[in-house]
Amino acid sequence: MAAIRTEITYVVRGESAVFNAADRAASYWPKEPHEVDVHDLRPEIDALAFDRNGFVVASEPSDAIGMTDPAARMAQFGREAEALVARFTGAQKVISFGGMYRTDAPNSADGNLPAFGAHVDYGARTVRDFTFDHFETDEAERLLAGRHMLINVWRPLKTVERSPLALCDASTVSADDLFPSEVVGGLGDAKRRSLFGFNLAYDPAHRWTWLPHMQNDEAFVFRLYDSDQNAVQFTAHTAIEVPGTPSDAAPRESLEIRTIAFLV
């Protein structure tokens, strides 16, 4: 499967948005849909690299799969994500936060639904906030003075039959394509302080990719922010509809978590 043609929702260029994760109808997100090609990543997996594409695919099993207690499952997933990111980046310290279970099963709460809209979750402001949440002030300042990255890990709990995640090759994303997004009630907490990231405006240079029928022993590991301004970053992503998906396809179920990797 070389590529599929589908619609991706962008933000209107120049518009800032407020995304209410717990009540999506209350969001202000000026939308601009575009038909794009989404390329099959499977032939490219071995060539992917953070500094070339902004993301990689990890092919290895997870002990979180099959765990039935949600809290224990997310804790295990977080430990695995931290180890995975440390291995890929060489970071001396990695923390994780914002673990979420996503599904488009009927009657799912807004906060758990996949996000259909091209976005980059968070940037420097939210990275700084969570660093100070995890460390004493002096240690947080020391860590933030060195190179650090915000990296997401995303893994399906079972074979993805609908609403897969698509990633935009970060080497094709310009900072000029990003417009501010305030996320209200994010990460499963309607009372959480606002989080700050970006939505993506359309550019025909964007190259979108996906993994058809992604398995639970495959994980996306993608970079959203790097304090090195010259690094390839801003891996935009969105859930997509795949043409021809059967009406009775099983709901998507996935886990995701954010990590901050400190290299010094």
NORGI-V821312 format. One record per pair of residues at least 24 apart in sequence whose C-alpha atoms are under 8 Angstrom apart, sorted by sequence separation. I is the first residue (numbers start at 1). J is the second residue. D is the distance in Angstrom with one decimal. If there is no record, write none. Layout:
BEGIN
[[I	J	D] [I	J	D]]
END
This chain:
BEGIN
[[9	33	4.2] [10	34	7.3] [177	201	5.1] [8	33	5.6] [9	34	6.4] [74	99	6.5] [177	202	7.1] [7	33	6.3] [8	34	5.5] [74	100	7.8] [177	203	7.4] [7	34	5.4] [8	35	6.3] [123	150	7.8] [7	35	4.3] [8	36	6.9] [6	35	5.4] [7	36	6.1] [5	35	6.6] [6	36	5.7] [5	36	5.6] [6	37	6.6] [5	37	4.6] [6	38	7.3] [173	205	7.9] [4	37	5.6] [5	38	6.3] [97	130	7.9] [172	205	6.1] [173	206	6.3] [3	37	6.0] [4	38	5.3] [172	206	5.1] [3	38	5.3] [4	39	6.6] [172	207	6.4] [3	39	4.2] [200	236	7.1] [2	39	5.9] [3	40	5.6] [169	206	7.1] [2	40	5.5] [168	206	6.5] [169	207	5.6] [1	40	6.2] [168	207	5.6] [169	208	6.3] [168	208	4.3] [169	209	7.3] [167	208	5.7] [168	209	6.1] [166	208	6.6] [167	209	5.3] [166	209	5.5] [167	210	6.4] [166	210	4.7] [165	210	6.6] [166	211	7.8] [164	210	7.5] [164	211	8.0] [164	212	8.0] [114	163	7.5] [164	214	8.0] [160	212	7.8] [161	213	6.1] [160	213	5.1] [159	213	5.8] [160	214	5.4] [159	214	5.6] [160	215	6.7] [159	215	4.6] [158	215	6.1] [159	216	6.3] [156	214	7.2] [157	215	7.8] [158	216	5.2] [104	163	7.7] [156	215	6.5] [157	216	5.2] [175	234	7.8] [156	216	5.0] [155	216	6.3] [171	232	5.8] [173	234	6.8] [155	217	7.8] [156	218	7.6] [170	232	6.1] [171	233	7.5] [173	235	7.6] [155	218	6.4] [156	219	7.4] [170	233	5.6] [173	236	7.9] [155	219	4.5] [170	234	5.6] [154	219	5.5] [155	220	6.5] [170	235	4.6] [85	151	7.5] [153	219	6.6] [154	220	5.1] [169	235	6.3] [170	236	7.0] [153	220	5.7] [154	221	6.6] [168	235	5.9] [169	236	7.7] [152	220	7.8] [153	221	4.6] [167	235	6.7] [168	236	5.3] [126	195	5.9] [152	221	5.7] [153	222	6.6] [167	236	6.0] [168	237	5.9] [126	196	5.8] [151	221	6.7] [152	222	5.3] [167	237	4.4] [125	196	6.6] [126	197	7.7] [151	222	5.4] [152	223	6.4] [166	237	5.5] [167	238	6.8] [81	153	6.3] [151	223	4.4] [152	224	7.3] [165	237	6.9] [166	238	5.5] [122	195	7.0] [123	196	6.5] [150	223	6.0] [151	224	5.8] [165	238	5.7] [166	239	6.0] [122	196	5.4] [123	197	5.1] [149	223	7.1] [150	224	5.5] [151	225	7.2] [165	239	4.5] [166	240	6.6] [111	186	7.3] [121	196	7.5] [122	197	3.6] [123	198	7.6] [149	224	7.6] [150	225	5.0] [164	239	5.5] [165	240	6.4] [111	187	7.4] [112	188	7.4] [121	197	5.1] [122	198	6.6] [149	225	5.5] [150	226	6.5] [163	239	5.5] [164	240	5.9] [111	188	5.7] [120	197	6.0] [121	198	6.4] [149	226	4.4] [163	240	5.3] [164	241	7.4] [119	197	7.9] [120	198	5.2] [148	226	6.0] [149	227	6.4] [163	241	5.4] [164	242	7.9] [119	198	5.8] [120	199	6.1] [147	226	7.4] [148	227	5.6] [162	241	7.0] [163	242	7.2] [119	199	4.2] [120	200	7.4] [147	227	5.6] [148	228	7.9] [162	242	7.0] [118	199	6.0] [119	200	5.4] [147	228	6.5] [117	199	7.8] [118	200	5.4] [162	245	6.6] [161	245	7.5] [24	110	6.5] [22	109	7.6] [23	110	6.1] [100	187	6.5] [162	249	6.4] [22	110	5.4] [23	111	7.5] [99	187	7.2] [100	188	7.2] [161	249	5.8] [162	250	6.9] [163	251	7.9] [164	252	7.3] [21	110	6.5] [22	111	4.8] [98	187	5.5] [161	250	6.0] [162	251	6.4] [163	252	6.3] [21	111	5.3] [160	250	8.0] [161	251	7.1] [162	252	5.9] [160	251	8.0] [161	252	6.6] [65	157	6.1] [160	252	5.7] [160	253	7.6] [158	252	7.8] [158	253	6.7] [156	252	7.6] [157	253	5.6] [158	254	7.7] [156	253	5.9] [157	254	5.1] [156	254	4.0] [157	255	7.0] [155	254	5.6] [156	255	6.2] [154	254	7.1] [155	255	5.4] [123	224	7.1] [124	225	7.1] [154	255	5.8] [155	256	6.4] [122	224	7.0] [123	225	5.8] [154	256	4.3] [121	224	7.2] [122	225	7.6] [124	227	7.8] [153	256	5.6] [154	257	6.7] [120	224	6.1] [152	256	7.0] [153	257	5.5] [152	257	5.8] [153	258	6.5] [11	117	7.8] [152	258	4.5] [153	259	7.7] [9	116	6.8] [10	117	6.0] [11	118	7.6] [151	258	5.9] [152	259	6.0] [8	116	7.6] [9	117	4.7] [10	118	5.5] [150	258	7.0] [151	259	5.2] [8	117	6.6] [9	118	6.1] [150	259	5.8] [151	260	6.3] [8	118	7.0] [150	260	4.7] [151	261	7.4] [149	260	5.6] [150	261	6.5] [148	260	6.8] [149	261	5.2] [148	261	5.4] [149	262	6.7] [55	169	7.7] [120	234	6.2] [148	262	4.4] [54	169	6.5] [55	170	7.8] [120	235	6.5] [147	262	6.3] [148	263	5.9] [53	169	5.1] [54	170	5.0] [120	236	4.9] [146	262	7.2] [147	263	5.6] [53	170	5.3] [54	171	7.0] [119	236	5.1] [120	237	6.8] [146	263	6.9] [147	264	6.6] [52	170	8.0] [53	171	5.5] [118	236	6.0] [119	237	5.7] [144	262	7.7] [146	264	5.7] [52	171	6.6] [118	237	5.3] [119	238	6.7] [143	262	6.4] [117	237	7.7] [118	238	4.9] [117	238	5.3] [143	264	6.9] [116	238	5.4] [117	239	7.1] [115	238	6.0] [116	239	4.9] [115	239	5.8] [116	240	6.5] [114	239	6.1] [38	166	7.6] [131	260	8.0] [127	260	7.2] [85	221	7.7] [105	251	5.1] [104	251	5.5] [105	252	7.2] [103	251	6.5] [104	252	5.9] [103	252	5.2] [104	253	7.4] [102	252	7.6] [103	253	4.6] [65	216	7.5] [102	253	5.7] [103	254	6.6] [101	253	7.3] [102	254	5.2] [101	254	5.8] [102	255	6.3] [62	216	7.7] [101	255	4.7] [102	256	7.9] [61	216	7.1] [62	217	6.5] [100	255	5.8] [101	256	6.7] [61	217	4.3] [99	255	7.2] [100	256	5.4] [60	217	5.0] [61	218	7.2] [99	256	5.6] [100	257	6.3] [59	217	5.8] [60	218	6.2] [99	257	4.2] [59	218	4.6] [60	219	7.9] [98	257	5.6] [99	258	6.8] [58	218	5.7] [59	219	6.6] [97	257	6.3] [98	258	5.9] [57	218	6.7] [58	219	5.1] [96	257	6.8] [97	258	5.4] [17	179	7.9] [19	181	6.9] [21	183	6.8] [22	184	7.7] [57	219	5.6] [58	220	6.4] [96	258	5.5] [97	259	6.3] [16	179	5.7] [17	180	6.4] [18	181	5.6] [19	182	6.1] [20	183	6.0] [21	184	6.1] [22	185	5.7] [57	220	4.9] [58	221	7.0] [96	259	4.2] [13	177	7.5] [15	179	6.5] [16	180	5.0] [17	181	4.8] [18	182	4.7] [19	183	4.8] [20	184	4.7] [21	185	5.5] [22	186	6.9] [56	220	6.2] [57	221	6.1] [95	259	5.5] [96	260	6.4] [14	179	6.5] [15	180	7.8] [16	181	5.9] [17	182	6.3] [18	183	5.9] [19	184	6.0] [20	185	6.1] [21	186	5.2] [55	220	7.1] [56	221	5.4] [94	259	6.5] [95	260	5.4] [13	179	7.5] [18	184	7.1] [20	186	7.3] [21	187	7.9] [22	188	7.4] [55	221	5.6] [56	222	6.5] [94	260	5.6] [95	261	6.7] [21	188	8.0] [22	189	7.7] [55	222	4.1] [94	261	4.5] [11	179	8.0] [22	190	5.8] [34	202	7.7] [39	207	7.8] [41	209	6.0] [54	222	5.9] [55	223	6.0] [93	261	6.0] [94	262	6.2] [21	190	7.8] [38	207	7.3] [39	208	6.1] [40	209	5.9] [41	210	5.7] [42	211	6.3] [54	223	5.4] [92	261	7.7] [93	262	5.3] [37	207	7.8] [38	208	4.7] [39	209	4.5] [40	210	5.5] [41	211	5.5] [54	224	7.9] [91	261	5.7] [92	262	6.2] [93	263	7.0] [37	208	6.7] [38	209	4.8] [39	210	6.2] [40	211	5.9] [91	262	5.4] [92	263	5.5] [93	264	8.0] [36	208	7.7] [38	210	6.6] [40	212	6.8] [50	222	7.4] [89	261	7.7] [91	263	4.3] [92	264	6.3] [50	223	7.1] [90	263	6.9] [91	264	7.2] [85	259	7.7] [89	263	7.8] [86	261	7.1] [81	257	7.5] [85	261	7.2] [82	259	6.7] [54	232	5.6] [81	259	7.4] [53	232	6.9] [54	233	5.3] [78	257	6.8] [51	231	6.5] [52	232	6.8] [54	234	7.3] [55	235	7.2] [77	257	8.0] [51	232	5.4] [54	235	5.8] [74	255	7.9] [17	199	7.7] [50	232	7.0] [50	233	7.9] [11	199	6.1] [13	201	5.1] [10	199	7.2] [11	200	5.9] [12	201	6.0] [13	202	7.3] [10	200	5.7] [11	201	5.0] [12	202	7.9] [10	201	5.3] [11	202	7.5] [10	202	6.0] [8	238	7.7] [8	240	6.8] [7	240	7.4] [6	240	7.4] [7	241	7.6] [6	241	6.8] [6	242	6.7] [6	243	6.9] [4	242	7.4] [5	243	7.6] [4	243	7.6]]
END
